[in-house]
């Protein structure tokens, strides 16, 4: 299905698409089968072919005993993930990682629903933890508008602050630096302090452009500078880290524990300062994301450094369950999946996963539910 960076449907979306799936179980609650729902998070294109041709058929053809918990009473998403990945060689991620992650989200949604728990509680129980009742969040968005950019950007940020967000992130990199600094100046007129605004260069800079941007951004004292160069150009990233005294954020476009180790080893990141943005869907799902957290924790990173990319309910639940630093929320873009559940309120820049719905809680987000409910109609 199409998915846009803009809330205004009249603005061009760039043709971006995503995949949505429904996983129907044979467990019946209130006279209906329990169904888990998932989608491919934000910012990549749909992976429907990989899901249909490789990953879904493996799940559908598996023996029941290979998919369930030891007591036979629930789906075991970790075992199901192993079934999905059968025959897939390590490395060469392409975007099969997103295809697997899409189904993985649906598996966790279904498993939590089967026991009647919100996902954050179900996952925390599985890991022997207690979920955080609320999560620090920031509003993601701020894409370049094709016209009236500064005016529309400030209007967007004012709406974000009006909803209770205290921090936000805007985009730079697709326009000349002077123009981006103008939009940054406009944005800062809305924010209460520069250290509440982050900028995201979307991996567009080469090393020279990244260093010029870092020099121009340094005096502002921003919250963080994200995705400063090509995701695998660790040499360029390290050069920016050496030159830029502010906080950097990276990892959104890296998809495995192997790549996370390379970023840590060669990307110049600072343990006590910088931010990790791995997406729990794009990293082969929660199973792959848990491996990344474990690997980087063992290398000295605190869980507070992790701020998962995504901007949706699944990332919010994962952040709560794992005790991570915080989560992105996309309140106005990437409809119908971005944002919090309907009726959610923000207190001091913190949000809570829905406590009164099992699973992820897509059913409590009317525009998302309107789409997901058609998958099993």
Secondary structure, 3 states (H helix, E strand, C coil): CECCCCCCCCCCCCCCECCEEEEEEEEEECCEEEEEEEECCCCCCCCHHHHHHHHHHHHHHCCHHHCECCCCCCECHHHHHHHHCCCCCCCCCCCHHHHHHHHHHHHHHHHHHHCCCEHHHHHHHHCCCCCCCCEEEEEECCCCCCCCHHHHHHHHHHHHHHCCCCCEEEECCCCCHHHHHHHHHHHHCCCCCHHHEEEECCCCCCHHHHHHHHHHHHCCCCCCEECCCCCCCHHHHHHHHHHCCCCEEECCCCCCHHHHHHHHHHCCCCCCCCEECCCCCCCCCHHHHHHHHHHHHHCCCCHHHEEECCCCHHHHHHHHHHCCCEEEECCCCCCCCCCCCCCCCCECCEECCCCCCCECCHHHCHHHHHHHHHHHC
